[in-house]
Amino acid sequence: AQSVAQPEDQVNVAEGNPLTVKCTYSVSGNPYLFWYVQYPNRGLQFLLKYITGDNLVKGSYGFEAEFNKSQTSFHLKKPSALVSDSALYFCAVRDMKYSGAGSYQLTFGKGTKLSVIP
Amino acid sequence: GAGVSQSPSNKVTEKGKDVELRCDPISGHTALYWYRQSLGQGLEFLIYFQGNSAPDKSGLPSDRFSAERTGGSVSTLTIQRTQQEDSAVYLCASSLDGSSLAGYEQYFGPGTRLTVT
């Protein structure tokens, strides 16, 4: 079974400081990893994904994420936080090992609320 | 271009009533997914469609939940005899192709907030 953990319910960071939102995963095969962002009363917006290749993935709005296979982590990062980055962030994984029923779904973490303080 | 749309945006219903939630995916996307988002619980997968067939219904929580997709486009999620625990935001997503990695990226609609009183 695949699973995702976001160990922090909330992250507070001052505007202009670097931010990190943590994510760890568990799969049997190779992971297909995503980050999504959700603004209040909005659906989820895709930020970035990792399939294979370079461990550092760059995405929308200046975000990037680093895939670390040995630590089974996929932390989201941004060098300089903006107040407008304040939102709910979700990490998600799909296990590429399996096919058939149950294999097409993305498994999401419970989300991390990011607050950027002016 | 147009994104995923869902209707209604909000639905309040009495316990025991049936409700229908609609999802209109991005044009050309063959894969469609329904998720449920409860407060503090993250997203819970419900069902996946590839075209009009549903190869993965593993997330439907009970037989009160059903979904269909017609014409490879619009999907309807039906909840019969609603219960208070059904209150949540129901999110729909679509992707170009659910079975290929290149086409797997999911795009989400704004959701339907269901409140069962």
Interface residues (C-beta under 8 A of the other chain):
Chain A: Y32 F34 Y36 N41 R42 G43 L44 Q45 F46 K49 I51 F90 A92 R94 M96 G100 A101 G102 S103 Y104 Q105 L106 T107 F108 G109 K110 G111
Chain B: V4 A31 Y33 Y35 G40 Q41 G42 L43 F45 Y48 Q50 P55 D56 K57 S58 G59 L91 A93 G98 S99 L101 Y104 E105 Q106 Y107 F108 G109 P110 G111
